[in-house]
Every structure is written in C-alpha cells, then in structure tokens.
C-alpha cells in the first residue's frame, strides 16, 4: 500500500519570465519557451533543480556543524569542477553525488562507503528514488516575443543581420501543479522521516539516526518553506527576468 500527501504548488511570475526550450529548426524564435503542445510548461526537472538548490543552502546554513546533514554535489567525481572540489575540501559539501549501492572505484571525492544526504533522501540519489515527486507546472497563457540586438561597437548602431527573438511569459502568469510526497510504502517498508531498510552496500540514511525530526517538521522546513524561498527562477535573470513567488497548500 502507498500512502501519499499532495501539495498544490502555484508559481506566479512577478516580471517577464522564461523557461527555455531547444530551438525548433522550423520555427521563427531563436530562444523559445518550453511548451507541451501549445501549452506553456515549467518542467518538473527545472522545479526539482531549483528546490534542490534551496534545500542545499538551508542545510549548509542551519546544520553546518553536522557532517551527516551536509549535502552532496549531484554529479560524478570525474565531472566536478575545480571550484566544486574547493567547496568539498573546505567542508561545505560532503562530496560528489550520493549513489546506491556504494562502489569503490568511481572517484576520490566520495568515500567508498557513504550515507545518503538529506537532499537525496527527499529528491532521489543515483540508483535510488526519493520521497518527493516534483510536478510539471502548467499555465494557460500567451507569450510574447522580445527582439534582441547586438550593437556594433565601431559604429554604435545595431549590427546588421544579428536580430534574434526571445519568447517571454508575461507578469502575473500562474503555473500550477501537484507535488507528491510518499509518506509510506508498506511493500518496501519505507516510512517518510525514518531510516530505510536498505540491504545493499551503503551507510544509508545516517542523518535520521541521530536527528529527531517529525514528519511535519521535515515537510515544512525542508520542502514547503524551501519552495517558497525560490524567488528567482528560469532564464535571462541577468537581464531582469525570472522574479517569481511560490505558494504551497496541502490538498
């Protein structure tokens, strides 16, 4: 039996907004927004990435002295940048991506035996699903096109043949979807907020062994408040786009 909790997520744009999609070679816009059919959509992967970043920041700020609460960097050790290695070396992150079962061979930034960090417990680790399923967010809206030009530095006028068009979603657009939290899976004997009985080579959910956190506390502080803390999202942020608010309500 599966027991879940459903959370309605409403993202409202507070300025011009875009979630980019791959250019269609047969369409006009150089930088289109993400759509399914003709409906504008925020992919679940985009929301998951923004939520993950906020949970990471929360853990780093609030649990800096607890090594079991440190988040991982969700990439393999061979793909870590020098800056990411620096963050691991200074103790901000525990290592490269959590994976299950543990292996001995892939990189030096992750111990051969490691636990699953709180972020990966919630959102999923490599080889192991998590407890939170982030939704696609849908909006019934129109989008506009913004021309983008490059200035020729010598003549100080628009460079010839260089005009491109960005698709943008207007202020006040509401995107909605349903986030699902797994509360209990009796088949696997998984319970939200409890250490999972994982049988393969792993240290498992160490952070839940010594931290007494209730279900509502984890949902509130680690998920709902972190969603609400997302205030800038999507592309063209350096050009002033992407300001949003997010509201969450249990249904």
Secondary structure as the mmCIF struct_conf table of DSSP 4:
data_model
#
loop_
_struct_conf.conf_type_id
_struct_conf.id
_struct_conf.beg_label_comp_id
_struct_conf.beg_label_asym_id
_struct_conf.beg_label_seq_id
_struct_conf.end_label_comp_id
_struct_conf.end_label_asym_id
_struct_conf.end_label_seq_id
STRN STRN1 UNK A 2 UNK A 13
BEND BEND1 UNK A 14 UNK A 15
STRN STRN2 UNK A 17 UNK A 17
STRN STRN3 UNK A 20 UNK A 20
HELX_LH_PP_P HELX_LH_PP_P1 UNK A 22 UNK A 24
TURN_TY1_P TURN_TY1_P1 UNK A 25 UNK A 26
BEND BEND2 UNK A 27 UNK A 28
BEND BEND3 UNK A 30 UNK A 30
STRN STRN4 UNK A 31 UNK A 31
HELX_LH_PP_P HELX_LH_PP_P2 UNK A 32 UNK A 32
STRN STRN5 UNK A 33 UNK A 33
HELX_LH_PP_P HELX_LH_PP_P3 UNK A 34 UNK A 34
STRN STRN6 UNK A 35 UNK A 36
TURN_TY1_P TURN_TY1_P2 UNK A 37 UNK A 38
STRN STRN7 UNK A 39 UNK A 42
HELX_RH_AL_P HELX_RH_AL_P1 UNK A 44 UNK A 62
TURN_TY1_P TURN_TY1_P3 UNK A 64 UNK A 65
HELX_RH_3T_P HELX_RH_3T_P1 UNK A 67 UNK A 69
HELX_LH_PP_P HELX_LH_PP_P4 UNK A 70 UNK A 72
STRN STRN8 UNK A 73 UNK A 73
BEND BEND4 UNK A 74 UNK A 75
HELX_RH_3T_P HELX_RH_3T_P2 UNK A 77 UNK A 79
HELX_RH_AL_P HELX_RH_AL_P2 UNK A 82 UNK A 89
TURN_TY1_P TURN_TY1_P4 UNK A 90 UNK A 91
BEND BEND5 UNK A 92 UNK A 93
STRN STRN9 UNK A 96 UNK A 96
STRN STRN10 UNK A 99 UNK A 99
BEND BEND6 UNK A 100 UNK A 101
BEND BEND7 UNK A 104 UNK A 106
BEND BEND8 UNK A 108 UNK A 110
BEND BEND9 UNK A 112 UNK A 113
STRN STRN11 UNK A 115 UNK A 115
HELX_LH_PP_P HELX_LH_PP_P5 UNK A 116 UNK A 117
HELX_RH_AL_P HELX_RH_AL_P3 UNK A 118 UNK A 123
STRN STRN12 UNK A 125 UNK A 126
TURN_TY1_P TURN_TY1_P5 UNK A 127 UNK A 127
STRN STRN13 UNK A 128 UNK A 128
BEND BEND10 UNK A 131 UNK A 131
STRN STRN14 UNK A 132 UNK A 133
HELX_LH_PP_P HELX_LH_PP_P6 UNK A 134 UNK A 136
STRN STRN15 UNK A 137 UNK A 139
STRN STRN16 UNK A 143 UNK A 148
HELX_LH_PP_P HELX_LH_PP_P7 UNK A 150 UNK A 150
STRN STRN17 UNK A 151 UNK A 152
TURN_TY1_P TURN_TY1_P6 UNK A 153 UNK A 156
STRN STRN18 UNK A 157 UNK A 158
HELX_LH_PP_P HELX_LH_PP_P8 UNK A 159 UNK A 159
TURN_TY1_P TURN_TY1_P7 UNK A 160 UNK A 161
STRN STRN19 UNK A 164 UNK A 169
HELX_LH_PP_P HELX_LH_PP_P9 UNK A 170 UNK A 170
TURN_TY1_P TURN_TY1_P8 UNK A 171 UNK A 172
STRN STRN20 UNK A 174 UNK A 185
TURN_TY1_P TURN_TY1_P9 UNK A 186 UNK A 189
STRN STRN21 UNK A 190 UNK A 191
TURN_TY1_P TURN_TY1_P10 UNK A 192 UNK A 193
BEND BEND11 UNK A 194 UNK A 194
BEND BEND12 UNK A 200 UNK A 201
STRN STRN22 UNK A 204 UNK A 204
TURN_TY1_P TURN_TY1_P11 UNK A 206 UNK A 206
HELX_RH_AL_P HELX_RH_AL_P4 UNK A 207 UNK A 210
HELX_RH_AL_P HELX_RH_AL_P5 UNK A 215 UNK A 218
HELX_RH_PI_P HELX_RH_PI_P1 UNK A 219 UNK A 224
HELX_RH_AL_P HELX_RH_AL_P6 UNK A 225 UNK A 228
TURN_TY1_P TURN_TY1_P12 UNK A 229 UNK A 229
STRN STRN23 UNK A 232 UNK A 232
BEND BEND13 UNK A 234 UNK A 235
HELX_RH_3T_P HELX_RH_3T_P3 UNK A 237 UNK A 239
TURN_TY1_P TURN_TY1_P13 UNK A 240 UNK A 240
STRN STRN24 UNK A 243 UNK A 243
STRN STRN25 UNK A 244 UNK A 250
#
